[in-house]
Amino acid sequence: MKDILTMNWQITKSLIQHKKNILIFVLIALIFLTYNLKQVKAVTQTTLSGSCGILANFNYNGWDNKAANQQPNVLTKSAIGTVNFDTGRWHVDLTVITNYGGTSTISETTSKSSGTATLSSFDSDTGIYKYAYVDDNGQTMSFSVLPVNSGNTFLISGQVAALSISSGPPVSGICQKV
């Protein structure tokens, strides 16, 4: 009987020691996390600066019928180029699809486009910048920019006034600071 009591006491001491070790580990982890957490701050910068390289795709899914019936049936597929937020200028090469939805052969060509982007609003709660873009030929687009990666990358989402409608197919892309 004495051996059983001694064994129970040793097991109890071992469990208490393990609980102490787990508690110490949890406390050390909490202290580490407390000092390494970054403070969440509201975005106070109301303008973007610098230049970035942009890659954007135009998404016509769901707009196929309207796009195929547009005359001339020429659509922009993608864009690659640079954006300078200091000057408000964009310079991109566009991949353009000709005869989209037609019976003739579809072709892709590239064309250059430049324009001006003007900041229309800034939301300090979300950190989203809204811009109005007008290219040098008068084509318009509205888009939103969300800085991520410590402001070195911009996520871009927008609407193109295309296909004879005011808010056409969406555009999405990314712009990396250069």
N, C-alpha and C positions, 0 to 999 in steps of 0.2 A: 504494500500500500504506500509505503514511504517513497518507493521508487516511482510510482505513478504520480504522486504529488510533486516530486522533484521534476519529473519530466514535464508535467503540466506547467509548472512555474517557469521552466526554461523556454517552453513554447510561447508562453505569455510574454516573457521578456523579449524574445525574438520579434514577435509581432509588434510590440510597442516600439522597439528600435527601428523596425521597417517603417512604421507610421511616422516616426520622427524624421527619418531620412526623406520620405516622400514629402512631408510638410516643409522641410528645409529646401528641397529641390523646387517646390512650387513657389515658395517665398522668393528664392533667388531668381526664378524665371519671371515673376511679377515685377521685381525690382528692375531687371534687365529690360523688360518690355516697357515699363513706365518711363525710363530714361531714353529709350530709343524710339518712342512714338513721335511722329511728326505732328506738329500742331496743324489743325485744319484752319485755314485762313480764307476769308472772303477775298475774291479777286478784286483788286483795286485799280489795276492798269486798264484804262478804258480805251486804249488803242494798241494795235499790234505794230511791231517794228521789224525791220530787217527784210531779207529776201528768203524765199524757199523754192525748192523744186517741186512742181506739182504733177501728179498723175491722177486723172479723173476719168470715170466711166459714165456714159449716158445709158440709162436703163429704160428700154422701150417695152419691157414685158408688160402686158396688159394694154398697151397702146398700139399693138400691131395693126389692127383694123384701120385706125385713124392714120397711122404712119404709111400704110400701103396705099391708101387713097389720096394722100397728099400729092399735089402736083406743083412743081416737079418733086418727085419722091427722092429727095436727097436728105440724108440724116447724118448727124454727127455721132460717131461711135465712141471716141475717146479723145483725150487731150493730154499733152505732156508739154511742160515748159517751165516758166518761172513767174513768180509773183513777187513784186516789191511793195511791201506795205508802207514803206516810207514815202514813195512817190505815188502809190495807188495805181501802178501800171501792171498789166498782165501781158505776157507774150507767150503764146502757145502754138504748137503744131497740132492740128486737128486731123483725126482720121475720119474721112467722110465716106459714107456709103451712098452710091448712086444706083437708082432703079430698085430701091428696096420694095419688095413685094410685087415687083413687076414680072412680066413674062420674059423680058430680055435678061441678059447676063448681068448679075450684080457686080459692081466694081467698087474698089476702095482706092481712094487717093488721099493725099495729105494736102492741107492748106494751112497757111499761117493766119493767125488772128491776134490782134492786140486790142487792148481796151483799158478802161478806167474802172476801178472799184472804189466805191464811196461807202464809208461806214454809216449805216443807217441807225443802228441801235446797239446797245450793250446791256446784257443782263448780268448784274453782279452776283445774283444767286446761283446761276448755272455756269457763268463764265463764258457764255456764248456771245460771239460777235456776229451781227447781221450786216451783210453788205448788199449793195445794189451794184450790179456790173453792167456796163454798156460797152459793147465792142465798137471799134472804129467805124463799123458799117451800120450801127444803130440797133443791133440785136441786144436783147436784155436778158438778164438772169438775176435771180435773187439767191443768195446762199448764206449759210451759217458756218462759222468757223469756231472750233473748240480746240484751244491749245492743250496739249498733253506732253508727257515726257519732259517736264520742267520747261515748257515753252519751246522745245526744239522741234516738235512735230505738231502739225495742225490737222485735225480731222475736218473734212469739208462735206457738206450736204447742201443740196440746192434744188431749185426748180427752174426749168428753162421755159420761157414763153415761146413754145414751138407748136407746130401742128395746128396753128390757127386757134389755139386756146390759151387762156391767160395763165394757167398753171399746168404746164405740160409734164413730160416725163422727168423723173428725178435724176439727179446727178450726185454721185458720191465719189470721194477721192481722199487723198492724203497729200500733205505738203510738208517736206522735210527742210529745215533750215539749212542754208548753204553759207 
